[in-house]
Amino acid sequence: MVPQARPLIEVLAEIPDFRSPHGKRHPLGAILALACSAMLCGYRSYTAISEWGRHYGTHLVQALGFTRRAPCAATLHTVLRRVDREVLEAKLGGWAEALLGEAPDPAEVEDAIAIDGKTLRGSQKQGAPGAHLLSALAHRVGLTLAQQAVDDKTNESPVALALLHHIVLEGRIVTMDALLTQRQLAQHIVDARGDYVMIVKENQPQLLDDIQTVVALAPIAGERRTAAVTVDLGHGRIEQRWLQTRCPFHKFATSEAGARL
């Protein structure tokens, strides 16, 4: 029998509380549960989260773990800005891993993880540290398994390597963009018994030329080739992608062409 992932509210209750017991009015786990619930409903600011908690009455706040009414915006600001985010992210990442293992796996669909960077909206304007985050997102369940801040003085590659050390890679496919197409990342994934799909562009001309040469070669005995075409509509454009794979001796080479109309 596959063990079920614990409810998120139980995981949040395990986050260490940095506050002194004297004068503490609200459990830290309840505050975190309130923030998660409100943000899932589209409420982002401290004021909006507080109003969301107070709008739905006593039954909701008690279910989240409060013994009195939901906290005000000032309390949320004071508490959330001082939470140990590394511990919080580690706990949430472990919970997401457990949930991924429990989620139904459609037949013949590989488990994939996307490594991608994103700058937090409005963070640079406010001078927030760690404004650019590199995240590992599980394709199948749409949850972030781990994330790390990228310092302004470095690039994403060393951070990506550190990020991969926190993730179970065996039996999974890791996808990433052209900036992370690096030999050391590929080697780490293979050593961890995983697979990868990396994008190659003009920033690595020799590698791009090698791949194009291999794909352009005539088929050899025992080789398997497949091709697929997709057409997507979104963001004010029509995007057509053509993908071809060839598998000689169990090694894949891929060529991708995209046209935006």
C-alpha positions in Angstrom: 0.0 0.0 0.0 1.4 3.4 -1.0 1.6 5.8 2.0 -0.4 8.9 1.6 1.2 12.4 1.7 0.4 14.3 4.9 -2.0 17.2 4.9 -0.1 20.5 4.2 -1.4 22.0 7.4 0.4 19.3 9.4 3.7 20.1 7.6 3.3 23.9 8.3 2.8 23.2 12.0 6.3 21.7 12.1 8.0 25.0 11.1 10.1 26.3 14.1 8.6 29.3 15.7 11.2 32.1 16.2 9.0 34.2 18.5 9.1 34.4 22.3 6.1 32.7 24.0 5.3 35.9 25.9 2.6 37.9 24.2 2.3 35.4 21.3 -1.4 35.4 20.2 -1.4 33.2 17.0 0.2 29.9 16.2 2.8 30.1 13.5 1.4 27.1 11.7 -2.0 28.8 11.6 -0.5 32.0 10.1 1.3 30.0 7.4 -1.9 28.0 6.6 -3.8 31.2 6.3 -1.3 32.7 3.9 -1.2 29.6 1.8 -5.0 29.3 1.7 -5.6 33.0 0.9 -2.9 33.0 -1.8 -4.5 30.0 -3.5 -7.7 32.0 -3.7 -5.8 34.9 -5.4 -5.2 37.2 -2.3 -1.6 38.3 -2.4 -1.0 41.3 -0.1 -0.8 41.2 3.7 -4.0 43.3 3.9 -5.9 41.1 1.4 -4.8 37.9 3.3 -5.9 39.3 6.6 -9.3 40.4 5.2 -9.8 37.0 3.5 -9.3 35.3 6.9 -11.7 37.6 8.7 -14.3 37.4 6.0 -15.2 33.7 6.3 -15.8 33.7 10.1 -14.9 31.6 13.1 -15.3 28.1 11.5 -12.6 28.8 8.9 -10.0 30.3 11.3 -10.5 27.5 13.8 -9.9 24.9 11.1 -6.7 26.7 10.2 -5.5 26.5 13.8 -6.4 29.9 15.3 -8.0 30.2 18.7 -9.3 33.7 18.0 -9.9 35.8 15.0 -7.5 36.0 12.1 -4.4 38.3 12.5 -4.2 41.8 11.1 -2.0 42.8 8.2 0.7 44.2 10.5 1.0 40.9 12.4 1.3 39.0 9.1 4.0 41.4 7.9 6.0 41.1 11.2 5.8 37.3 11.3 6.1 36.2 7.6 9.2 38.4 6.9 11.1 36.7 9.7 10.2 33.0 9.1 13.2 30.8 8.3 12.5 30.5 4.6 15.2 27.8 4.0 13.5 25.5 6.6 10.1 26.4 5.1 11.1 25.6 1.6 12.8 22.3 2.6 9.6 21.2 4.4 7.4 22.2 1.4 9.7 20.5 -1.0 9.6 17.3 1.0 5.8 17.5 1.1 5.7 18.1 -2.7 8.0 15.1 -3.3 5.6 12.9 -1.3 2.6 14.2 -3.1 4.3 13.5 -6.5 4.9 9.9 -5.5 1.3 9.6 -4.5 -0.2 11.2 -7.6 -1.6 8.8 -10.2 0.9 8.3 -13.0 -0.7 8.0 -16.5 0.5 5.0 -18.4 3.7 5.5 -20.4 4.1 9.1 -19.2 7.6 9.9 -17.9 8.0 11.9 -14.7 9.6 15.2 -15.7 11.0 18.2 -13.7 11.6 21.6 -15.2 14.5 23.8 -14.0 13.7 27.4 -14.7 14.5 30.9 -13.3 12.1 33.7 -12.6 12.4 37.2 -11.1 9.8 37.9 -8.5 7.5 40.7 -9.6 8.2 44.0 -7.9 11.0 42.6 -5.8 13.8 44.5 -7.5 11.9 47.8 -7.3 11.7 47.3 -3.5 15.3 46.3 -3.2 14.5 42.8 -2.0 17.5 40.3 -1.8 17.2 37.0 -3.7 14.8 38.6 -6.2 15.7 36.0 -8.9 14.8 32.4 -8.0 15.7 29.2 -9.8 13.0 26.6 -9.3 12.5 22.9 -9.9 8.9 22.3 -11.0 7.2 18.9 -11.3 5.4 18.8 -14.6 2.8 16.2 -13.6 1.4 17.9 -10.5 2.6 21.5 -11.1 4.3 21.8 -7.7 7.7 23.4 -6.9 10.0 20.7 -5.4 12.8 23.1 -4.5 14.1 26.6 -5.3 17.2 28.7 -4.6 18.0 32.4 -5.0 20.4 33.4 -7.7 22.8 36.2 -6.6 23.2 39.2 -8.8 27.0 38.4 -9.1 26.6 34.9 -10.4 24.7 33.0 -13.1 22.2 30.2 -12.8 24.6 27.2 -13.6 26.2 26.7 -10.2 22.9 27.4 -8.5 21.2 24.8 -10.7 23.8 22.2 -9.7 23.2 22.9 -6.0 19.4 22.7 -6.6 19.7 19.3 -8.3 21.4 17.9 -5.2 18.1 18.4 -3.3 16.0 16.4 -5.8 15.5 12.7 -6.5 16.5 12.4 -10.1 16.4 8.6 -10.6 13.8 7.7 -13.3 13.0 11.3 -14.0 13.6 13.6 -17.0 15.0 17.1 -16.2 14.2 19.8 -18.7 16.0 23.2 -18.9 16.6 26.1 -21.2 19.7 26.9 -23.3 21.5 28.9 -20.5 21.6 25.7 -18.4 22.8 23.4 -21.2 26.1 22.6 -19.4 28.3 19.5 -19.3 28.5 19.4 -15.5 24.7 19.5 -15.1 24.2 16.8 -17.6 26.8 14.6 -15.9 25.3 15.0 -12.5 21.8 14.0 -13.8 23.2 10.9 -15.5 25.2 10.0 -12.4 22.0 10.3 -10.4 20.3 7.8 -12.9 18.1 10.4 -14.5 17.7 11.7 -18.0 17.7 15.2 -19.4 16.3 17.3 -22.3 18.5 20.4 -22.9 18.0 23.2 -25.5 20.9 24.1 -27.7 21.0 27.5 -29.4 23.5 29.8 -31.1 25.3 30.6 -27.8 27.0 27.2 -28.2 27.7 27.1 -32.0 30.0 24.0 -32.1 27.5 21.9 -30.1 24.6 23.2 -32.3 26.5 22.4 -35.5 27.4 18.9 -34.2 23.7 18.1 -33.4 22.5 19.4 -36.7 25.1 17.3 -38.5 24.0 14.2 -36.7 20.3 14.7 -37.3 21.0 15.5 -41.0 22.8 12.1 -41.6 21.0 9.4 -43.4 19.5 6.7 -41.2 21.7 3.8 -40.3 20.9 0.1 -39.7 18.9 -0.4 -36.5 18.2 3.3 -36.0 14.8 4.5 -34.9 13.5 7.9 -35.9 10.3 9.7 -34.8 8.8 13.1 -35.6 6.1 15.2 -34.2 4.4 18.5 -35.0 2.5 20.8 -32.7 0.6 24.0 -33.3 -0.3 26.3 -30.3 -2.3 29.5 -30.1 -1.6 31.9 -27.3 0.0 35.2 -26.2 -1.2 36.8 -29.5 0.7 34.4 -31.8 0.5 31.1 -33.5 3.5 28.9 -32.7 4.3 25.8 -34.8 7.0 23.4 -33.5 8.5 20.4 -35.4 10.5 17.8 -33.4 12.5 14.9 -34.7 14.4 12.3 -32.7 16.8 9.6 -33.8 17.9 6.8 -31.6 21.1 5.0 -32.8 22.4 2.6 -30.2 20.1 3.9 -27.5 21.4 7.5 -27.7 19.1 10.3 -28.7 19.8 13.3 -30.9 17.1 15.9 -31.3 16.5 18.7 -33.7 13.8 21.3 -33.1 12.5 24.0 -35.3 10.0 26.6 -34.4 8.1 29.2 -36.4 6.1 32.1 -35.0 3.5 33.5 -37.4 
